[in-house]
Amino acid sequence: MIEQAIFTSRQTAHAAGYHLVARSRGLSDADAKALATWCPSHDALDSQATDAECFNFHGLPSGNWCLSRSVAAGSEYSARGGSAIYTQCLILDDDLLARFARQPLVLARALLAQGIWTVLPDPPAELPALSLAGKAAAIDTDLVADVVSGLGHDLLAATVEVLSQGGHLALVLPERPQRFLAAAVACLPLEARLRCTFTTGLRYSSRRPFLVHCWSTRSEELRHARRERWTVLSANEAGVAPRSTWGQLVHHCLARRDWETLIGAIGQSAKSVAAGAGQQPKAPAAGASAHRAVRTGRRDKSHATSPAAVVAAVSELAARDDLYSDPSQQLAVHCPRALQALEQLDDVVFEAIAGKQAALAALKQLWPTVLERLGPNLIEESKAQYLRHALAVWEHFNAGDDRSTPERGLAALEVIEVLLGDAAPNPSAGPR
């Protein structure tokens, strides 16, 4: 059952002003107290439109989640000016969210279709508990494709990168922020989705520490975001290209409209969640996370998507059955002039996977050069074979079969990141 509550400005027998004016019987006192803290009061909507609306999502002390809808609903009863804000809160458990693949905004759309989001002019003190049937796919590719067509793949991929890392994010969107944010969440692995607490239209408040805020282009709230050094993304400010493995994979898929690979990657994360009852796979040895923090320029976060879950997703990209054991052989058949370059690349890739740092450094220089000379189409099969081998090494390490050489597991992960990066050619690198 879905417990619910209404937070708005009323004069009741218990209080006057903004408070919980109604609630269902199953809502705990601890959760009710938390709702009174998180819910917005006077002038908290970023938009001043008379039909302003936003959706909000955050956790509760009980371990359940609150999905709420805040709307401008007429004048304040006290006649102090401005619209009264009416917030309907629905309390969701993990099982319900799991049915909708941990996508709060997809669930919000289903609730809207059922007529559950409504404004009661005179709500009773006790509300009924609700129920919702149905389920949702792990990703709605039609939604993602529509967002990419409208705002571009760079903005969506950059948003996914920030969300997967767990950082504060301000999204500057002129319209339909719910739709864009729903598409971004759909591109996350399942284990990262519920970490993205958000509001699609409330002003900032320390009482409501959402990770993600969606604001209009003229919002004064952006000053706070920049002062606090949040990441700010907009159609004109898409940020840097993704640097994490998951972010690069998503960018690769969005740019090429490669929905099959993206669906497979998210499917891998769903299997991981189902097998571990929501727990993340084991992370690499302690030295690995510190090394990644230095290399990517990001602070390590214990709640960031684990490398094991990220690399497991790459298996869809590398799962090819029509490859020779030696990539240089297959390219040489189609393009003999490529043989020498590919033989050199083979040596460097496999030595880098073996953990030789000099080879890894050489690969970062050689890979974009080979891409430039041979082109992505000719080298795609070779790339898939390299990914398959690196993935096998990583999975062997992460499964605990060989923890005596953690540098090999990390080296395999770094090679995967280089190969998925499709870095631009180094202008200083001449022909070899």
N, C-alpha and C positions, 0 to 999 in steps of 0.2 A: 504493500500500500504506500501511497505517496501522501505524507503529512504536508500540511500547508499552513501559511500564516499571511496576514495582511498588515503592512506597516504603512501608516499614513497619518495625516493631521486630522484629528477629530477631538471632540469633547465627549468623553464617555464617563461612566460612573466611576472609573478607576483613575483616569488621567485626562489631561488636556494637552493639545499639541501633538507632536509626532511620537507615536508609540505603537506597539503591537495592539491593534484594535480588535483582532480576531485571530484565532488559531484552532487547529484541530486537536483533538484530545490526546493523540499519540505523540505530540511534539514535546520533547523533554524540556525541563526548565533551563538546563545548561545551554541547549541549542537556541531556545527562545532568547536568552540573554545575549548570545552571540549575534543573533539576527538584529537585535536592537542596536548593536554596535556597528554592524556592517551596512545596514540599510540607510538610504539617503534621506536627508531632511530638506528643509527649505533651500531653494536655489542651488541644489546639487547637480542638476542636469546641465551638461555642457551646452546643449542647444536650448535656445529660448523660444523655440517654436511651440505653438499651442498643441501640436500633435507629437511632440518629442517622445521618443521611446528608446530604451536600451535594455540589453540583457546583461546579466552579471552572474559570475560563477566563482564559488569559493568553498573551502572546507568548513566543517563544523566540529565541535568538541566530541560529539558522539562517534566520529569517524565517517559519518554520512556527508553529503554534499548539498549545498544550496544552489539551485538555479532559480534566479529571480528575474522578473520583468518590471522595470520602473517606467512609468508614463506620467506625462502632465495630465492632470485630471481636474480641470475646473479651478475655481478660485479657492484660496485659503479660507477656512471657516472664520478665522480671526480678522479677516479683511485687512491684513497687513500688506497686501499687494503680492503679485506674482501667482504663479500656478501652484496648486498643491501637488505634491508628488505622491503617487500611489504605487506601492511596490507589493507585488504578489510573490511570495516565496514558496517554492516547492522543494521538499526534502527528498533527495534521491539516495538510494543505497547502491552499493557496488554492483549488485546483480542487475539492477535496471540499467545502469550505465553500461554494463558489459553487453547487454542485448543491443545497445546502440553503438557498439564498438568504441565506447568511451568518448563520444562526440557530443558534448552538451548542447551545442547549437543545432545539431541534427535532431536531437531529442526535443529541443524547444520548438522546432518546426512541426514535429509530430503532435506536440501538445496543442499548438495553434490550430492544426487541422481538426483536432478533437473538440475545439471550442473551450479548452480549459483555461486559457489566458483570458481573463475578463475583469472588468472593473465593476464592483458591486457598489451602488450608490449608498446603501445602508447595510453593510455586512453584519451578520449575526455574530454574537460573541464566540460561538463555537462553530467551526467549519467542519464539513465532512472530509474524511480521507478520500483520496482519489486512486484510480488505477489507470494503467495504460498498457495496451497490448501492442504487439508488433516488435520489429527489430530493424536494424540497418546494416548495410554492408560496411566493411572496414574503410572503404574509400568510394566516394561518388565521383567518378572520373568526369562525368558530364559537368558537374559543378566546378571541378578544378580546371577543366578545359575552358569553361566560360570565363573564369576569373583570369586565366592566363591570356585569353584573347583580349580582355578588357584592359588589364593593367600590366601585362607582360610577365614573363617567367622570372626575370631578375628580382623583382620586388617580392614575389611569392617565395622564391628560394631563399632570399635573404631573411625573410620573416621566419621561415622554417628553421634556418640556422640559429637565430636568436632564441626561438622557443625551445629548440632541442638542447640548448646550453643552459636554459633556466635564468636568463638575465632579464632585467626590466626593459620593457619595450613600449614606446609610444608610436602608434600607427596613425598617420595623418591621412585620412581618407575622405574624399568629398561626399561620398554616398555609399549606402549599403555596406557598412562595416561588418555587420553580422555575416554576410555572405563571404566576404574576403577572409575573415577570421575562421569561419567554418572550413574553407578550403585549405587554409594553412594547417589547421589541426588535423585535417584528413591526411596530410602529407607527413605527419609525425609517426614514429613507431608507437604502438599501443601503450607501451610502458611509460611514455613521456607525456601522454595527452592530458591526464588529470592534474599534472603539475602546473598547467597553464591557467592559473586563476586570472579572470579577466572581467573587464567592463567595456561595453561598446559605446558608452556615452556619459558616464559620470565624471564629475570633476575629481581631481586628486584630493585625497584626505588621508592623513596618517591613521585614521580609524579604519580605513579600508585599504589595506596594503596589497592591492592587486598587482600581479606581475605585468599584466598587459592592459594598456589603456588605448582606446580608439577615440580620436578627437577630430574635429573639423579643421580645415586649413587655417582658419582664423582664430583658433582657440588660444586664449591667453595661458592655458595650462601648459603649453609647450615650453614656456619659460622655466617652469619647475623641472620638467623633464631634462632640459639641457643643463640646468644648474646642478642637478643630481647626476649628470653624466649617464643618463639612460641612453639606450640606442633609440634613435628617432629615424623612422623609415617612412617614405612617402613615394608617390609616383615620380617625383623629381629628385628623390634622395634615397635611392635603393640600397646604399651602403656598399661595402666591399663584397667581392665574390665569396661564397662559402668556403671555409677551410677545413671543417670537420669532414669525416668520411661520409656520414649520413647526409650532410648538407650538400656535398659534392654529388652524391648519388642522386638526390632529388633534383638538383640543378640540371644534371645530365638528362634525367627523364623528362622534366618539364620543357627544356629547350628543344628536345626531339619529339615531344608528344609520345614518349615511349611508355604508354600506360601499362603494358604487360609487365615490364620490369618493375615499375613502381608498385603495382598490385602484388607482384611476387615478393618484393622486399617487405612490404607491410604485412603480407601473409606470414612471412618468417617471424616477424615480431609477435604476431598473434599467437603462433604456435609456442613461442617462448613464454608468453604470459600464461597461456593455458597450462603448460607443463609445470611452471613454477608457481602457480597460484598467485600471480601478480608480482613475484619476486624477480629481480634482475638476474641475469646470468653472472657468473663470477667474473670479476674484472681482472686485468693483468696484475703482475706483481707490483709492489708499492713503487718501485722505481719508474715504472712505465708511465703512471699518471703524471708524475712530476716532469718527466721528459716531454710528454705531450703538452703540458702547460707552457713550458719554455718554447717549444717549437711553434705552437699556434698563437702564442701571445695572449692566451686566455687563462684566467684563474681556474684551477681545478675545482669542480663542484661535485660533491659526493652524489648529488641527485641527477647528474648529467647522464645522457644516454650512454650505456656501457659500450666499450669497443666490441665486446663479444656479440651484442645484439646488432650493432651496426654492420660488422663484417659478415655476419650470417646473412644479412640482406643481399650482399653482393653475389651470393651464390646463384641467384637468378640470372645475373648478367653474365656469369662465367659458365653456366651450365650448358655447354655445347658438346654434342656427341660426335661431330664430324671433323675432329681436329687430329692432326698428326701429333706425335709426341714431341717433335722438334718444330717450333713455329717457323724457323727459317726454311725448312724443307717445303712447307706448303706455299709460302710466298715466292720461293724461287721457281716453282712450277709455273706461276702466272707471270712473274716478272724477274727474269734472271739477273738484271742489274741490281736488284735489291738484296741479293744474297749476301754480299760482303757486309752491308750495313746491318742486316738482321743477324748475322753470325756474331757480330760484335755486341749487338743488343742482347742476344741470348746470354752471352757470357756475363754481361754486366747485371742483367736482371737476376739470374740464378745465384750469382755471387752476393748480390744485395740481399736476397731472401735468406741466404745462409748467414747473414749477420755481419758482412764486411762493410764497415762504414765508408771506406774509400769507394767501394763499388756503388753504394747508395748515393754518394755525392756525384759520382760520374753519371749515374742514371738520371739524376735531376737535370743534368746538362744534355745528355744524349737523347732522352725521350722526346723533348720538343723538337730537337733537330731532325730526328727520324720522322716524326709526324709531318714536319714541313717538307721533307724530301720525298716521302712515299705517299702522304695523304692519309686521312683517317679511314677511308674505305678499304684501302689495301692492307692496312695494319690491324683492322678490327679483329680478325680471327686470331692473330698473334696475341693481341691484347687480352682476349678472352682466355687463351691458354695460360698466359702469365698469371692472370687473376685466379684461375682455377688452382694453380700450383701454390700461390701465396696463401690462398684461402685454406688449402689442405694443411699447410704448415701451421697457420694460426689456429685452426680448429684442433689440431693435434696438441698444441701447447695449451690452449684454453681448457681442453677436456681434462687436463691434469696428467696426461700421459708422460710428459717430460717437463717438469718444472725446474730442472737443474740448469737450463740455459734460457732464462727469460728474455735475453737479448734477441734470440731467434724469433720468438713470438712478436716482439715489438718491431723487429726488422720487417717481418712479413706484412704487418699492418701499415708500416710506412711505405712499403712498395705499392700496396693497394692504393694508398692516398695519392702517390705520384701518378699512377696509371689512370686513376679516375679524374685527376685534375685537368688533364688535357691542356697543360700549361702552354702559353704562347711561346713561340720560338725565341731563343735568346739572340738578340740582334748582334751580339759580339761573337757568336759562334759561326765560324766560316765553314765551308765544305771540308769534309774529311776524306 
